[in-house]
Amino acid sequence: MAKPVNAAVGGTWICCLICESDQFRVREVKLNSFGLEFLKMAWADESATGLICYWCGYVHLFVNRDIELRRVKT
């Protein structure tokens, strides 16, 4: 499993909406649209940053590229 990170947007630190944890795994997520899927051009779809809660697994999606990530010290 990937090392946990803390994340902030615009200087505000993010907590999970479900369990209030502040530790996440990070993953790029494709935002597929029907039109580009139909034309077999899904590779051109926009992507988002997925912050997956390290404890409950809830996925938070951010299109904003100004996400600050810091590794959690273990």
N, CA and C of each residue as an Amber inpcrd file, in Angstrom:
protein
   222
   0.8490000  -1.1810000   0.0000000   0.0000000   0.0000000   0.0000000
   0.8880000   1.2350000   0.0000000   0.4800000   2.2610000  -0.7270000
   1.2470000   3.5030000  -0.8290000   1.3460000   4.1940000   0.5290000
   2.4240000   4.9450000   0.6950000   2.6140000   5.7050000   1.9360000
   1.5450000   6.7820000   2.0500000   1.0390000   7.0210000   3.2610000
   0.0030000   8.0430000   3.4350000   0.5600000   9.4560000   3.3160000
  -0.3060000  10.3710000   2.8540000   0.0450000  11.7840000   2.7480000
  -1.0490000  12.6170000   3.4000000  -0.6760000  13.8430000   3.7790000
  -1.6460000  14.8650000   4.1640000  -1.7920000  15.7700000   2.9570000
  -2.9550000  16.3970000   2.7970000  -3.2100000  17.2270000   1.6230000
  -3.8760000  18.5370000   2.0270000  -3.5460000  19.5820000   1.2580000
  -4.1470000  20.9010000   1.4830000  -4.4610000  21.5390000   0.1440000
  -5.5220000  22.3420000   0.1320000  -5.8740000  23.1510000  -1.0310000
  -6.0060000  24.5890000  -0.5480000  -5.2520000  25.4740000  -1.1530000
  -5.3180000  26.8830000  -0.7650000  -4.9840000  27.1220000   0.6960000
  -4.0840000  26.3190000   1.2520000  -3.6780000  26.4930000   2.6400000
  -4.6010000  25.8440000   3.6600000  -5.7130000  25.2300000   3.2110000
  -6.6380000  24.5520000   4.1170000  -6.3880000  23.0460000   4.0520000
  -6.0540000  22.4590000   5.1890000  -5.7800000  21.0240000   5.2330000
  -7.0860000  20.2390000   5.1350000  -7.0400000  19.1560000   4.4150000
  -8.2250000  18.3670000   4.1030000  -8.3540000  17.1930000   5.0710000
  -9.5830000  16.9540000   5.5310000  -9.9210000  15.7780000   6.3330000
 -11.0000000  15.0020000   5.5900000 -11.0340000  13.7100000   5.7930000
 -12.0420000  12.8620000   5.1600000 -13.4390000  13.2900000   5.5910000
 -14.3560000  13.3400000   4.6340000 -15.7440000  13.7160000   4.9270000
 -16.4860000  12.6400000   5.7200000 -15.9960000  11.4180000   5.6900000
 -16.6820000  10.3130000   6.3650000 -16.1190000  10.0610000   7.7680000
 -14.8070000   9.8080000   7.8510000 -14.2280000   9.4160000   9.1460000
 -13.3300000  10.4890000   9.7720000 -13.1410000  11.6210000   9.0700000
 -12.3460000  12.7570000   9.5420000 -10.8490000  12.4800000   9.6610000
 -10.3710000  11.4020000   9.0380000  -8.9340000  11.1340000   9.0030000
  -8.2580000  12.1900000   8.1270000  -6.9740000  12.4380000   8.3650000
  -6.2350000  13.3880000   7.5360000  -5.1600000  12.6900000   6.7130000
  -5.2810000  11.3660000   6.5650000  -4.2940000  10.6000000   5.8120000
  -4.9330000   9.9920000   4.5620000  -4.2350000  10.1650000   3.4200000
  -4.7780000   9.7370000   2.1370000  -3.7160000   9.0360000   1.2950000
  -4.1840000   8.2380000   0.3450000  -3.3650000   7.7500000  -0.7630000
  -3.7370000   8.6130000  -1.9550000  -2.8100000   8.8440000  -2.8660000
  -3.0550000   9.7190000  -4.0100000  -3.0680000   8.8910000  -5.2870000
  -4.0110000   9.2360000  -6.1750000  -4.1150000   8.5380000  -7.4500000
  -4.7420000   9.4570000  -8.4920000  -4.2500000   9.3900000  -9.7260000
  -4.8660000  10.1330000 -10.8220000  -6.1080000   9.3600000 -11.2710000
  -7.2060000  10.0870000 -11.4800000  -8.4840000   9.4770000 -11.8580000
  -8.9580000  10.1220000 -13.1610000  -9.2890000   9.3130000 -14.1600000
  -9.8170000   9.8290000 -15.4190000 -11.2950000  10.1470000 -15.2610000
 -11.7090000  11.3080000 -15.7570000 -13.1120000  11.7160000 -15.7300000
 -13.6950000  11.4440000 -17.1190000 -14.0420000  10.1960000 -17.3660000
 -14.5000000   9.7800000 -18.6890000 -15.8350000  10.3990000 -19.0530000
 -15.9340000  10.7960000 -20.3180000 -17.1910000  11.3150000 -20.8480000
 -17.7060000  10.3410000 -21.8970000 -19.0100000  10.2880000 -22.0520000
 -19.6020000   9.3530000 -23.0080000 -19.1200000   9.6230000 -24.4280000
 -19.0520000  10.8970000 -24.8070000 -18.6740000  11.2510000 -26.1720000
 -17.3020000  10.7250000 -26.5590000 -16.3040000  10.9680000 -25.7050000
 -14.9570000  10.5060000 -26.0190000 -14.8290000   8.9920000 -25.8780000
 -15.5740000   8.3920000 -24.9600000 -15.5980000   6.9280000 -24.8600000
 -16.1490000   6.3360000 -26.1510000 -17.2320000   6.9190000 -26.6490000
 -17.8780000   6.4350000 -27.8740000 -16.9290000   6.5290000 -29.0690000
 -16.1410000   7.5950000 -29.1180000 -15.1950000   7.7960000 -30.2120000
 -13.8520000   7.0990000 -29.9770000 -13.7760000   6.3190000 -28.9030000
 -12.5480000   5.6050000 -28.5100000 -11.3720000   6.5650000 -28.3060000
 -11.6830000   7.7130000 -27.6900000 -10.6630000   8.7120000 -27.3900000
 -10.6480000   9.0330000 -25.8950000 -10.9120000   8.0540000 -25.0650000
 -10.9760000   8.2800000 -23.6240000  -9.6610000   8.8200000 -23.0710000
  -8.5530000   8.5450000 -23.7420000  -7.2580000   9.0360000 -23.2930000
  -7.2200000  10.5700000 -23.2470000  -8.1140000  11.2230000 -24.0020000
  -8.1350000  12.6860000 -24.0580000  -9.0080000  13.3150000 -22.9810000
  -9.7130000  12.4940000 -22.2000000 -10.5770000  13.0330000 -21.1540000
  -9.7670000  13.7230000 -20.0690000 -10.4170000  14.6350000 -19.3770000
  -9.7960000  15.3530000 -18.2660000  -9.5330000  14.3730000 -17.1220000
  -8.5410000  14.6850000 -16.3010000  -8.2710000  13.8480000 -15.1380000
  -8.3550000  14.6890000 -13.8650000  -8.4810000  13.9970000 -12.7530000
  -8.5640000  14.6420000 -11.4450000  -7.5950000  13.9390000 -10.5020000
  -7.3020000  14.5890000  -9.4060000  -6.5040000  13.9620000  -8.3610000
  -7.4570000  13.3000000  -7.3840000  -7.2890000  12.0180000  -7.1750000
  -8.1090000  11.2890000  -6.2200000  -7.3580000  11.1360000  -4.9040000
  -7.9500000  11.6190000  -3.8400000  -7.4020000  11.3950000  -2.4980000
  -8.2530000  10.3070000  -1.8690000  -7.6600000   9.1510000  -1.6580000
  -8.3740000   7.9970000  -1.1150000  -8.0460000   7.9090000   0.3690000
  -9.0780000   8.0160000   1.1950000  -8.8630000   7.9820000   2.6460000
  -8.1300000   6.7010000   3.0270000  -7.0660000   6.8560000   3.7690000
  -6.2260000   5.7330000   4.1690000  -6.9620000   4.7830000   5.1200000
  -7.9960000   5.2750000   5.8190000  -8.6690000   4.4610000   6.8240000
 -10.0090000   3.9070000   6.3700000 -10.8630000   4.7110000   5.7240000
 -12.1880000   4.1980000   5.3400000 -12.3420000   3.9560000   3.8370000
 -11.4190000   4.5110000   3.0170000 -11.4520000   4.2680000   1.5850000
 -12.3090000   5.2260000   0.7760000 -12.9310000   6.2030000   1.4090000
 -13.7450000   7.1710000   0.6730000 -12.8530000   7.9560000  -0.2920000
 -13.3340000   8.1720000  -1.5170000 -12.5430000   8.8630000  -2.5350000
 -13.0030000  10.3110000  -2.6730000 -12.0720000  11.2310000  -2.5170000
 -12.3180000  12.6590000  -2.7000000 -11.6650000  13.0510000  -4.0210000
 -12.3970000  13.6970000  -4.9230000 -11.8550000  14.0790000  -6.2230000
 -11.6200000  15.5800000  -6.2960000 -10.4680000  15.9620000  -6.8510000
 -10.1050000  17.3680000  -6.9990000  -9.5850000  17.6040000  -8.4070000
 -10.2150000  18.5200000  -9.1260000  -9.7330000  18.9070000 -10.4410000
  -8.6780000  19.9970000 -10.2910000  -8.7230000  20.7080000  -9.1860000
  -7.7530000  21.7620000  -8.8740000  -6.3520000  21.1450000  -8.7970000
  -5.4280000  21.6870000  -9.5420000  -4.0550000  21.1600000  -9.5730000
  -3.1720000  21.7540000  -8.4790000  -3.6990000  22.6560000  -7.6690000
  -2.9100000  23.3060000  -6.6360000  -3.0040000  22.5830000  -5.2950000
  -3.0010000  21.2710000  -5.3380000  -3.0700000  20.4800000  -4.1070000
  -1.6520000  20.3190000  -3.5580000  -1.4930000  20.6380000  -2.2850000
  -0.2080000  20.4790000  -1.6040000  -0.2260000  19.1340000  -0.8850000
   0.7810000  18.3120000  -1.1300000   0.8580000  16.9910000  -0.5020000
   2.1030000  16.9170000   0.3700000   1.9300000  16.3390000   1.5510000
   3.0710000  16.1070000   2.4560000   3.0080000  14.6800000   2.9710000
   4.1440000  14.0000000   2.9170000   4.1910000  12.6270000   3.4520000
   3.9850000  12.6490000   4.9640000   3.2600000  11.6510000   5.4310000
   3.0250000  11.5100000   6.8690000   4.2690000  10.8670000   7.4780000
   4.7680000  11.4540000   8.5280000   5.9310000  10.8800000   9.2160000
   5.4700000   9.6870000  10.0350000   6.1350000   8.5520000   9.8260000
   5.7520000   7.3370000  10.5520000   6.7140000   7.0290000  11.6540000
